[in-house]
């Protein structure tokens, strides 16, 4: 059994600090035994970290002068400093991984490039139709009064109806806005994937530590069994059972190590860095005991819903463009005809070339095509409305499931905590039984298996709590 270390502090010599000191000590006891709450900016969920007292001895000597100046115990100042430092580092740990993923992930880069392509289309549509150039040579020369026509040169330019180019720009801009929402969706999905992978790594690492502690505990019981075997109060079978149980836990630990490596590769791939890069996770996480439960709802500006709004707006722009395309189109041009001089007579303007300015109008008399496009746009908007409503229902369903699963995880964790405490009490009874020489090593193995089951279950419950919190954060923020 590992004895629990308790905080203790002497009375303050100066009376004016007495109340302040007691308040600090009470808060520290709460922190050390129940953890402290930390709201992470990326997941908007509260995490708790437990710190062993033995790990808080850092820089005690450097904090002694500060304690003396305030007439407070050095241990209080030292613990406060250590907790604040540790909190600051771990609060930004997951955030830093998410930031790296957003900067390096190739999928995000691909979505950003798609958005840049959509923006570049603005330059594509901001142009007039191609200018037409023509040349013709008369094989059979037509004779005119002023001479025979030898060749024809022409140039024409069609112009869209007023406002058509602006309508094209607006439509291209609306499609670019829709692509930008796709980038936001991809980033949200990436944040969720990174957070959940991080929590799986934490669970795996914690399980390995629990197994290592149980292996060490079994080694202690193994030594007790050997001592009992020497005095005849235990059998060789008891010793072998403890050894086999140790071997089984070592096998589980090795399996977890392999799973950790595979999960680390997945995590590093999300960050698009070397698969063997080290990944650090927090040492301990707990579910908040007292948290404010707020009614979570799917936000109306959620990117997955905003995408349908942007597409709906783009169809409006597409219909506006369709109406402009259905308008007449104007054309301007010039024809130049080369005329050969006559030799048989000398009429006025003999051999004078012909220059003919031209204006043309393209009228869509048969405009069923544009009417059909209008009908298609109406149907597409109705389709988007139905898809948005369906997606909203799906997101709300997922949110309710996540809220239910998170609440279940909290209940499960509370149950496991109570069971662990009772298992620890049973273990203390067994230790006292050894002192009287009546220990039953079958009971030892049974209690140890229960302890391990409860500890692993608690880790899974904590992991599920935060994974569901990540889903809730994805849906409601």
SULSULTA-V480089 format. One record per residue. N is the residue number from 1. RES is the residue in one small letter. PHI is phi in whole degrees, 0 to 359 (* if undefined). PSI is psi in radians with two decimals (none if undefined). OMEGA is omega as a letter, one per 40 degrees, with the letter a starting at -180 (999 if undefined). Layout:
# SULSULTA-V480089
{{N RES PHI PSI OMEGA} {N RES PHI PSI OMEGA}}
This chain:
# SULSULTA-V480089
{{1 x * 2.41 i} {2 x 266 2.17 a} {3 x 284 2.44 i} {4 x 278 2.30 i} {5 x 273 2.42 a} {6 x 244 2.59 i} {7 x 279 2.46 i} {8 x 220 2.62 i} {9 x 212 2.51 i} {10 x 282 2.93 i} {11 x 286 2.51 i} {12 x 283 2.45 a} {13 x 289 -0.67 a} {14 x 272 2.17 a} {15 x 295 -0.49 a} {16 x 289 -0.28 i} {17 x 262 -0.01 a} {18 x 297 -0.89 a} {19 x 297 -0.73 i} {20 x 299 -0.74 a} {21 x 296 -0.77 a} {22 x 296 -0.66 i} {23 x 296 -0.73 i} {24 x 294 -0.77 a} {25 x 297 -0.71 i} {26 x 298 -0.74 i} {27 x 295 -0.67 a} {28 x 293 -0.65 i} {29 x 298 -0.75 i} {30 x 299 -0.71 a} {31 x 295 -0.81 a} {32 x 291 -0.57 a} {33 x 263 -0.45 a} {34 x 243 -0.13 i} {35 x 88 3.05 i} {36 x 231 2.65 a} {37 x 273 2.47 a} {38 x 221 2.04 i} {39 x 270 2.04 a} {40 x 275 2.36 a} {41 x 291 -0.49 a} {42 x 281 -0.64 a} {43 x 253 -0.23 a} {44 x 54 0.58 i} {45 x 238 2.73 a} {46 x 264 2.29 i} {47 x 244 2.66 i} {48 x 235 2.44 a} {49 x 236 2.38 i} {50 x 254 2.35 a} {51 x 240 2.21 i} {52 x 291 2.55 a} {53 x 300 -0.60 a} {54 x 296 -0.40 a} {55 x 272 0.11 a} {56 x 250 0.36 a} {57 x 270 0.15 a} {58 x 290 2.35 i} {59 x 58 0.60 i} {60 x 295 -0.70 a} {61 x 294 -0.66 a} {62 x 288 -0.34 a} {63 x 266 -0.14 a} {64 x 299 -0.79 i} {65 x 299 -0.66 i} {66 x 296 -0.71 i} {67 x 297 -0.70 a} {68 x 294 -0.67 a} {69 x 294 -0.54 i} {70 x 263 -0.01 a} {71 x 58 0.68 i} {72 x 247 2.70 i} {73 x 299 2.47 a} {74 x 298 -0.57 a} {75 x 296 -0.61 a} {76 x 293 -0.85 i} {77 x 299 -0.74 a} {78 x 296 -0.73 a} {79 x 292 -0.76 i} {80 x 301 -0.79 a} {81 x 297 -0.75 a} {82 x 293 -0.74 a} {83 x 296 -0.77 a} {84 x 296 -0.72 i} {85 x 296 -0.81 a} {86 x 295 -0.69 i} {87 x 297 -0.78 a} {88 x 299 -0.68 a} {89 x 291 -0.80 a} {90 x 282 -0.42 i} {91 x 296 -0.51 a} {92 x 260 -0.01 a} {93 x 295 -0.97 a} {94 x 293 -0.65 i} {95 x 301 -0.72 a} {96 x 293 -0.66 i} {97 x 295 -0.73 i} {98 x 295 -0.69 i} {99 x 296 -0.72 i} {100 x 298 -0.74 a} {101 x 298 -0.76 a} {102 x 295 -0.56 a} {103 x 280 -0.56 a} {104 x 251 -0.37 a} {105 x 298 2.20 a} {106 x 294 -0.51 i} {107 x 295 -0.73 i} {108 x 296 -0.72 i} {109 x 298 -0.68 i} {110 x 296 -0.74 i} {111 x 294 -0.65 i} {112 x 296 -0.67 i} {113 x 293 -0.66 i} {114 x 298 -0.67 i} {115 x 294 -0.71 i} {116 x 295 -0.64 i} {117 x 297 -0.76 i} {118 x 297 -0.67 i} {119 x 293 -0.64 a} {120 x 294 -0.42 i} {121 x 297 -0.37 i} {122 x 301 -0.66 i} {123 x 287 -0.51 a} {124 x 292 -0.75 a} {125 x 277 -0.26 a} {126 x 275 1.09 a} {127 x 206 2.79 i} {128 x 268 2.86 i} {129 x 300 2.77 a} {130 x 298 2.48 i} {131 x 283 2.36 a} {132 x 260 2.29 i} {133 x 243 2.42 a} {134 x 225 2.63 i} {135 x 216 2.34 i} {136 x 223 2.47 i} {137 x 242 2.23 a} {138 x 280 1.90 i} {139 x 291 -0.77 i} {140 x 256 1.86 a} {141 x 287 2.12 i} {142 x 286 2.31 a} {143 x 271 2.35 i} {144 x 235 3.06 a} {145 x 298 -0.59 a} {146 x 264 0.00 i} {147 x 138 3.06 a} {148 x 275 2.42 i} {149 x 279 2.23 a} {150 x 258 -0.74 a} {151 x 206 2.78 a} {152 x 231 2.33 i} {153 x 240 2.42 a} {154 x 217 2.66 i} {155 x 217 2.33 a} {156 x 222 2.58 i} {157 x 221 2.08 i} {158 x 270 2.46 a} {159 x 237 2.31 i} {160 x 290 2.90 i} {161 x 294 2.74 a} {162 x 304 2.26 i} {163 x 90 -0.08 a} {164 x 293 -0.77 a} {165 x 295 -0.69 i} {166 x 298 -0.69 i} {167 x 297 -0.66 i} {168 x 295 -0.73 i} {169 x 297 -0.73 i} {170 x 296 -0.69 i} {171 x 294 -0.78 i} {172 x 296 -0.68 i} {173 x 295 -0.67 i} {174 x 293 -0.62 i} {175 x 291 -0.60 i} {176 x 294 -0.67 i} {177 x 298 -0.69 i} {178 x 296 -0.67 i} {179 x 293 -0.60 i} {180 x 295 -0.63 i} {181 x 295 -0.61 i} {182 x 298 -0.63 i} {183 x 297 -0.76 i} {184 x 297 -0.69 i} {185 x 296 -0.76 a} {186 x 298 -0.68 i} {187 x 293 -0.68 i} {188 x 296 -0.78 i} {189 x 298 -0.67 i} {190 x 294 -0.76 i} {191 x 302 -0.76 i} {192 x 297 -0.78 a} {193 x 296 -0.75 a} {194 x 295 -0.77 a} {195 x 297 -0.79 a} {196 x 291 -0.66 i} {197 x 296 -0.66 i} {198 x 297 -0.75 a} {199 x 292 -0.58 i} {200 x 293 -0.67 i} {201 x 295 -0.71 i} {202 x 300 -0.79 a} {203 x 298 -0.75 i} {204 x 297 -0.80 a} {205 x 298 -0.71 a} {206 x 293 -0.66 i} {207 x 297 -0.70 i} {208 x 298 -0.72 i} {209 x 295 -0.72 i} {210 x 297 -0.74 i} {211 x 296 -0.71 i} {212 x 297 -0.71 i} {213 x 295 -0.70 i} {214 x 290 -0.59 i} {215 x 296 -0.76 i} {216 x 296 -0.66 i} {217 x 295 -0.72 i} {218 x 295 -0.57 i} {219 x 296 -0.68 i} {220 x 297 -0.80 i} {221 x 295 -0.55 i} {222 x 296 -0.73 i} {223 x 294 -0.67 i} {224 x 296 -0.68 i} {225 x 295 -0.68 i} {226 x 296 -0.72 i} {227 x 296 -0.71 i} {228 x 292 -0.57 i} {229 x 296 -0.63 a} {230 x 294 -0.58 a} {231 x 264 0.04 i} {232 x 84 0.19 i} {233 x 264 0.05 i} {234 x 216 2.78 a} {235 x 255 2.88 i} {236 x 296 -0.48 i} {237 x 297 -0.66 i} {238 x 298 -0.73 i} {239 x 296 -0.77 a} {240 x 294 -0.66 i} {241 x 298 -0.73 i} {242 x 296 -0.69 i} {243 x 295 -0.75 i} {244 x 296 -0.67 i} {245 x 295 -0.69 i} {246 x 299 -0.77 i} {247 x 299 -0.69 i} {248 x 295 -0.75 i} {249 x 294 -0.64 i} {250 x 295 -0.66 i} {251 x 295 -0.74 i} {252 x 297 -0.69 i} {253 x 295 -0.73 i} {254 x 295 -0.67 i} {255 x 297 -0.75 i} {256 x 296 -0.62 i} {257 x 298 -0.72 i} {258 x 294 -0.72 i} {259 x 295 -0.63 i} {260 x 297 -0.73 i} {261 x 296 -0.72 i} {262 x 294 -0.74 i} {263 x 294 -0.60 i} {264 x 293 -0.65 i} {265 x 298 -0.79 i} {266 x 300 -0.77 a} {267 x 298 -0.80 a} {268 x 292 -0.55 i} {269 x 294 -0.63 i} {270 x 298 -0.60 i} {271 x 273 -0.07 i} {272 x 54 0.91 i} {273 x 226 -3.12 a} {274 x 305 2.34 a} {275 x 296 -0.42 a} {276 x 269 0.08 a} {277 x 298 2.48 a} {278 x 292 2.50 i} {279 x 235 2.15 i} {280 x 255 2.35 i} {281 x 236 2.84 a} {282 x 294 2.68 a} {283 x 284 -0.57 a} {284 x 207 2.49 i} {285 x 222 2.52 i} {286 x 224 2.77 i} {287 x 277 2.31 i} {288 x 302 2.33 i} {289 x 282 -0.76 a} {290 x 241 1.75 i} {291 x 233 2.61 i} {292 x 278 2.04 a} {293 x 272 2.00 i} {294 x 254 2.56 i} {295 x 289 1.96 a} {296 x 270 2.39 i} {297 x 224 2.75 i} {298 x 287 2.12 a} {299 x 293 2.51 a} {300 x 291 -0.36 i} {301 x 259 0.40 i} {302 x 298 2.37 a} {303 x 306 -0.63 a} {304 x 292 -0.44 i} {305 x 271 -0.64 i} {306 x 298 -0.50 i} {307 x 301 -0.76 i} {308 x 293 -0.63 i} {309 x 297 -0.73 i} {310 x 293 -0.70 i} {311 x 294 -0.65 i} {312 x 299 -0.76 i} {313 x 295 -0.62 i} {314 x 294 -0.56 i} {315 x 291 -0.64 i} {316 x 302 -0.76 i} {317 x 292 -0.62 i} {318 x 295 -0.67 i} {319 x 291 -0.68 i} {320 x 299 -0.72 i} {321 x 295 -0.68 i} {322 x 299 -0.70 i} {323 x 294 -0.66 i} {324 x 292 -0.67 i} {325 x 293 -0.48 i} {326 x 282 -0.17 i} {327 x 282 2.83 i} {328 x 298 2.74 i} {329 x 241 2.45 a} {330 x 257 2.54 i} {331 x 226 2.49 i} {332 x 230 2.52 a} {333 x 194 3.06 i} {334 x 220 2.34 i} {335 x 249 2.38 i} {336 x 235 2.21 a} {337 x 241 2.20 i} {338 x 274 2.25 a} {339 x 242 2.30 i} {340 x 273 2.46 i} {341 x 292 2.57 i} {342 x 275 2.52 a} {343 x 252 -0.27 a} {344 x 275 -0.31 i} {345 x 202 2.92 a} {346 x 237 1.30 i} {347 x 285 2.89 i} {348 x 294 2.57 a} {349 x 59 0.59 a} {350 x 298 2.18 i} {351 x 73 0.27 a} {352 x 286 2.23 i} {353 x 290 2.75 a} {354 x 256 2.28 i} {355 x 236 2.06 a} {356 x 233 1.79 i} {357 x 294 2.58 a} {358 x 225 2.50 i} {359 x 231 2.32 i} {360 x 228 2.71 i} {361 x 228 2.25 i} {362 x 255 1.98 a} {363 x 249 2.12 i} {364 x 283 1.39 a} {365 x 295 -0.77 i} {366 x 266 1.52 a} {367 x 257 0.47 i} {368 x 299 -0.51 i} {369 x 299 -0.77 a} {370 x 288 -0.60 i} {371 x 295 -0.68 i} {372 x 295 -0.70 i} {373 x 297 -0.68 i} {374 x 298 -0.77 i} {375 x 296 -0.70 i} {376 x 298 -0.72 i} {377 x 296 -0.70 i} {378 x 298 -0.76 i} {379 x 294 -0.64 i} {380 x 294 -0.68 i} {381 x 295 -0.69 i} {382 x 296 -0.66 i} {383 x 297 -0.76 i} {384 x 296 -0.68 i} {385 x 298 -0.74 i} {386 x 293 -0.72 i} {387 x 295 -0.69 i} {388 x 296 -0.77 i} {389 x 296 -0.72 i} {390 x 296 -0.74 a} {391 x 293 -0.66 i} {392 x 298 -0.75 i} {393 x 298 -0.71 i} {394 x 296 -0.77 i} {395 x 295 -0.70 i} {396 x 295 -0.67 i} {397 x 296 -0.78 i} {398 x 297 -0.65 i} {399 x 295 -0.79 i} {400 x 296 -0.68 i} {401 x 297 -0.75 a} {402 x 295 -0.72 i} {403 x 297 -0.74 i} {404 x 295 -0.78 a} {405 x 295 -0.64 i} {406 x 293 -0.73 i} {407 x 296 -0.70 i} {408 x 296 -0.69 i} {409 x 297 -0.66 i} {410 x 293 -0.73 i} {411 x 297 -0.76 i} {412 x 298 -0.75 i} {413 x 298 -0.72 i} {414 x 298 -0.73 i} {415 x 297 -0.77 i} {416 x 295 -0.66 i} {417 x 299 -0.74 i} {418 x 295 -0.72 i} {419 x 295 -0.67 i} {420 x 296 -0.72 i} {421 x 298 -0.74 i} {422 x 292 -0.65 i} {423 x 295 -0.65 i} {424 x 295 -0.66 i} {425 x 296 -0.72 i} {426 x 296 -0.64 i} {427 x 294 -0.68 i} {428 x 298 -0.68 i} {429 x 297 -0.71 i} {430 x 295 -0.68 i} {431 x 297 -0.73 i} {432 x 294 -0.57 i} {433 x 295 -0.58 i} {434 x 295 -0.61 i} {435 x 296 -0.50 i} {436 x 267 -0.02 i} {437 x 80 0.35 a} {438 x 239 0.45 a} {439 x 290 2.43 i} {440 x 251 1.96 a} {441 x 286 -0.30 i} {442 x 295 -0.72 i} {443 x 295 -0.62 i} {444 x 300 -0.84 a} {445 x 295 -0.70 a} {446 x 295 -0.77 i} {447 x 294 -0.69 i} {448 x 296 -0.72 i} {449 x 296 -0.69 i} {450 x 295 -0.74 i} {451 x 301 -0.82 a} {452 x 296 -0.72 i} {453 x 299 -0.77 a} {454 x 291 -0.70 a} {455 x 294 -0.77 i} {456 x 295 -0.72 i} {457 x 298 -0.66 i} {458 x 296 -0.74 i} {459 x 298 -0.76 i} {460 x 297 -0.70 i} {461 x 296 -0.75 i} {462 x 296 -0.76 i} {463 x 299 -0.82 a} {464 x 297 -0.66 i} {465 x 302 -0.85 a} {466 x 282 -0.50 i} {467 x 293 -0.71 i} {468 x 291 -0.59 i} {469 x 296 -0.62 i} {470 x 295 -0.69 i} {471 x 295 -0.75 i} {472 x 298 -0.72 i} {473 x 297 -0.68 i} {474 x 297 -0.66 a} {475 x 273 -0.53 a} {476 x 251 -0.07 a} {477 x 239 none 999}}
